[in-house]
Amino acid sequence: MFYDLASSSWGQEEHNAIQRVVDCGQFTMGPEVESFETQFAAYHKKKYAVMVNSGSSANLIAVAALCHKKNDPWQRGDEIIVPAVSWATTYHPLQQYGLRLKIIDIELDTLNADTGALEAAIGPRTRGLVGVSILGNPARLDVMRKFCDDHNLVFLEDNCESADAELGDIKAGAFGDIGTFSFFYSHHMATMEGGMLITDDTELADLARCLRNHGWTRNLRKESAVFESSEMDRFEAYRFILPGYNVRPIEMAGAIGKEQLKKLPEMTAVRRDNLAVFKSLFERDERFIIQRENGVSSSFCFPIILNPALKPNRSRIFAALEDADIGFRIITGGCITRHDVIRHFDYKTVGSLPNANIAHDFGFFTGNHPRDLTPQITGLYTTLDNAF
Ligand SMILES: Cc1ncc(COP(=O)(O)O)c(C=O)c1O
């Protein structure tokens, strides 16, 4: 393909890491995962990291942990503020735990939640906010953090699209009480499938460890915040304390993750070089709305909104991209209220979500990769220019 959505970021190091696990013979979660967790937590200046088998599982375990906290757990019917544009599995765990969504609009230029809508979203049952940084661009995470502190809300950061992005000196994902990450193939770090939660909260970390692993006590620290150890624990392999899951990562994913983490700063730098090429072509062209950086983007992809004022025909643009052998997708799944799944949700919107609907109807993205994409990005511009 001339310009694909993603490409492999693996080299010999990742292959060696897989071989190391094969040679050792321990395939289920073990020391490789544990040391990757330690390194990932340190990279984000957090106390704890808990690895799972996908970003979706990280969101599920995060919500489950918040619903099983000893004090002030999220409860059925509580309201959680979410942006209108995010991936489907940002929302699904909230539905599964009986929580009600308060959906706010996005900013058209950053594609992240419009924090100006936060005050209007709050009500007597509001208990949390999910902050999402879209496609590498940090949301107003500092504003969200303060809003949550001021209103005594839990801040869950779904950072599955923006590993290594920064706001101030803080990595995206590290602003929340819990932050989640995805290591799916196309993402900043790829471990086949994989995900991670980070937190400074000992109880949440212990709950996450328990919930990812059948809801049992094995692998939990003796002095854990979530159960009282008994004399029998020495003998009991099976002691179930929570309605948990098995969403453990495999050992190879941990071994690969360590190699990917070493390469992450360099991979992000290359993505940012590509972003500079993209901006130089698209930034001053009024036909296209591109993402305005808030902080330092780790540039997952290149989102483009066709300027609705010019009444563009997106289908014709898509056909031209297909003809030019350029891969594209709609922006992070578009506006969640436009999907059939919304009929399963208890939700309210704050206003009519005009920007999310524009992104849904006029937006799309093409891929960014950790290698030089100058010819592909130039080809993209020429293709769109001609199609217009
Ligand atoms: C914002 C967001 N959350 C969650 C996920 C789910 O991650 P995974 O594909 O690893 O399950 C994604 C996937 O791209 C995402 O973009």
The ligand as an SDF file (V2000), in Angstrom:
LIG
                    3D

 16 16  0  0  0  0  0  0  0  0999 V2000
   -9.4310    6.1400   23.3680 C   0  0  0  0  0  0  0  0  0  0  0  0
   -9.3060    4.6530   23.2850 C   0  0  0  0  0  0  0  0  0  0  0  0
   -9.6380    3.9090   24.3620 N   0  0  0  0  0  0  0  0  0  0  0  0
   -9.5350    2.5650   24.3480 C   0  0  0  0  0  0  0  0  0  0  0  0
   -9.0790    1.8910   23.2440 C   0  0  0  0  0  0  0  0  0  0  0  0
   -9.0220    0.3960   23.2730 C   0  0  0  0  0  0  0  0  0  0  0  0
   -7.7230   -0.1140   23.1590 O   0  0  0  0  0  0  0  0  0  0  0  0
   -7.5350   -1.6370   22.6500 P   0  0  0  0  0  0  0  0  0  0  0  0
   -7.7090   -1.6260   21.1710 O   0  0  0  0  0  0  0  0  0  0  0  0
   -6.1340   -1.9800   23.0550 O   0  0  0  0  0  0  0  0  0  0  0  0
   -8.5440   -2.4560   23.3150 O   0  0  0  0  0  0  0  0  0  0  0  0
   -8.7280    2.6030   22.1000 C   0  0  0  0  0  0  0  0  0  0  0  0
   -8.2560    1.9040   20.8970 C   0  0  0  0  0  0  0  0  0  0  0  0
   -7.7510    2.4490   19.9550 O   0  0  0  0  0  0  0  0  0  0  0  0
   -8.8520    4.0220   22.1060 C   0  0  0  0  0  0  0  0  0  0  0  0
   -8.5670    4.7430   21.0220 O   0  0  0  0  0  0  0  0  0  0  0  0
  1  2  1  0
  2  3  1  0
  2 15  2  0
  3  4  2  0
  4  5  1  0
  5  6  1  0
  5 12  2  0
  6  7  1  0
  7  8  1  0
  8  9  2  0
  8 10  1  0
  8 11  1  0
 12 13  1  0
 12 15  1  0
 13 14  2  0
 15 16  1  0
M  END
$$$$
